[in-house]
Amino acid sequence: MKIDVRRNILEANQKLALENAEFFKANRVLAVNVMASPGAGKTSTILATIERLAPQASFKVIEGDIASSIDTDKIAARGIAVLQINTGNMCHLDAPMIGRVLQRFDYDAPSILFIENVGNLVCPAEFGIGADLNIVIASVPEGHDKPAKYPAIFMKSDAILLNKIDSRDSEEFDRPLFLETTQGLNRSAPCFEISCRTGAGLDAWCGWLLEKFQAKCL
Amino acid sequence: MKIDVRRNILEANQKLALENAEFFKANRVLAVNVMASPGAGKTSTILATIERLAPQASFKVIEGDIASSIDTDKIAARGIAVLQINTGNMCHLDAPMIGRVLQRFDYDAPSILFIENVGNLVCPAEFGIGADLNIVIASVPEGHDKPAKYPAIFMKSDAILLNKIDSRDSEEFDRPLFLETTQGLNRSAPCFEISCRTGAGLDAWCGWLLEKFQAKCL
């Protein structure tokens, strides 16, 4: 019984995720689902990426949060089109939540849409939202064991970002073990080691993303 | 329909949480539910606390993880009684999971039982497990805005710990704003600012916990 309810919810979600994907295709949107623990640097990565790629693409952002509009305010302050979804007690974004707000953007030019999921390494991995790319951001202060402890989200991601490589915690962070674990879980996802604070590694990540955008939308 | 399923699950959980609480009382256990984001320092805090209070209390640990036994191995290596619960794709511990393993410890002396929840600032707040104390650990690298973004878990906690106060990120961390937000959400929970790396602040936290243990179990 419990399993059936769960399966029904996931199947209904998947159906709407496919509708979102159709909408993105029709409107020349590359949708990027950004997943991470609380405080790993989702908003910082989105802002740093937009800053670098603004000359080459148009951008939109959907912010998913349990509560508050802190990140939305940060993004709106830069003049970027942004919508807030407050999920209340829901620990992840799902396809219907995204579908309900998509009509509220303008789609005059091809664009990259960042969808910042709720800070959580578990549930967002289970609920597809129809994005073209799913990415997970780990961060050095969280420790090198996160892929081993939360494998599903690393397995389902198209790229893995490791943020805060300038952190002092990097002395205790076993980088080879982190890379070996993520490779073992997901051989096809590239891993970009970045620091949103110093800008390190962002060019490689942005280059990869731009290529995906151009291949789909131009 | 969806709401009813949810309510039924929460009600069934609450019933078993009360049974766990009865078990703890009968066996002179102070049970502490430890909640936090991935990588905030749950295991480090548990180990540092046990090290300080070992002369005054007996300890047990239950480790909740999606996958792996990394933390259980760390704790067992110190000779502490520990049980692993792997939740699979479940993003939190619930009362039945705890109830199923409780019989496997010895209860010859009064003890403190740490129950390390899955790393997640959302779902663990909703599912009581019958613990005497619920605590949440935030950490400086996660940023000062976590209480505003994940209010429920801060509202439901009996103590709030802020870990990694020695982090270099503390330059960007707005400590007054963090304290003001947590106070606004939860006036009765003390906030302990700690560093498991340097030992700062641990005496105050351990003193508070020991008092709770003595009041209940001795």
Interface residues (C-beta under 8 A of the other chain):
Chain A: K2 V5 I9 S37 P38 G39 D65 I66 A67 S68 I70 N89 M90 C91 V118 G119 N120 L121 V122 C123 E126 S139 P141 E142 G143 D145 K146 A148 K149 Y150 P151 A152 K164 S167 R168 D169
Chain B: K2 V5 I9 S37 P38 G39 D65 I66 A67 S68 I70 N89 M90 C91 V118 G119 N120 L121 V122 C123 E126 S139 P141 E142 G143 D145 K146 A148 K149 Y150 P151 A152 K164 S167 R168 D169
